[in-house]
Amino acid sequence: MTKQSLAESLIVSGAGPLIADAMGRSFATLRLSVTDRCNFACVYCAGDSPFKADSRPFRSAEEIFSSAMPLIEIAGIKKIRITGGEPTLHPGLVDLVALFGKAGLNSIHLTTNGWNLRELVLPLRDAGLTSLNVSLDAAGEEGFRRMARRGGFAGVLHGIDVARALLPVKINCTLVRGQNENEILPVFKLARSLGVTVRYLELMAMGPLRKDARSLLVKEQTILDAIATEESFTPVPTEKSSTAHYFRLTDGYMFGVIANESMPFCSDCNRLRMDARGNIYGCISDARGININGLQKSELENALRTALSRKQPVRFVGSEKSMQELGG
């Protein structure tokens, strides 16, 4: 049986508000992109032929909220992660978080490049944000500029320092062979000094690096070997549907690895994505978005079933879309 026919054979069924497939997977997390614009041009996302962001006006906080809430209610989603592009570029971000908070959601998270954290983290916290992931691929200005293709390391670091006093913060470090594999230990030491968990991400075969991802991959074992040259650690049991494997040092500090290639986690994936224009995706391996704007409840249920049926059974197989376009 081919991968495609196997995926299509996983018939989905609805039982009340819960939509599940034959592997027992359902949607519990919504990764909600509020914009595909970004003020960085990271090598793994923009590449040499970057995705051209939408120049149309931002969808308002109210419009995004109105699109997302029916999905949340029908699918029984418990957690929202707001993404981009760079979500802090959206002028209604604080208002959107407040709308979700007032709707009774108490698990609202944000992934950001950290550029605007200094100004926004307090109002975001007060609006109901519960945690932050900050992308940081180097521990100094030179490496930062090489990865983000702009300066600003000190400002992002200041933002992390301000944020960690207000909210739980994790650092996400995406590794690209030939670019920043020498940053494994420096980023580890920086995150540890801040008391912030760092998670290293294996490169995903997406967008401009889709065809080259395997040759540019820094695998989990390479990451662990680098840290083991200076530290002793033990694995922590992985929670169901978690994307990361965590490891604990003898002093209690923890770090993680999101090893989508070395240790694929598709078999219990519970994530639904919505891009900045209202298209939903059940799997980032499948670039066919389903536009839900204007759909009624029964049509939304069918859209969710279709999205769920497109999940890969075992591992991510790549996508021509970048995370900037799809929603990170």
Buried (B, 14 or more C-beta within 10 A) or exposed (E): EEEEEEBEEBEBEBEEEEBBBEBEBBBBBBBBBBBBBBBBBBBBBBBEEBBEBBEEEBBBBEBBBBBBBBBBEBBBBBBBBBBBBBBBBBEBBBBBBBBBBEEEBEBBBBBBBBBBBBEBBBBBBEBBBBBBBBBBBBBBEEBBBBBBEBEBBEBBBBBBBBBBEBBEBBBBBBBBBEBBBEBBBBBBBBBBEBEBBBBBBBBBBBBBBBEBBEEBBBBBEBBBEBBEEEBEBEEEEBEEBBBBBBBBBEEEBBBBBBBBBBBBBBBEBBBBBBBBBBBBBBBBBBBEBBEBEEBEEEEBBBBBBBBBBBBBBEBBBBBEBBBBBBBB
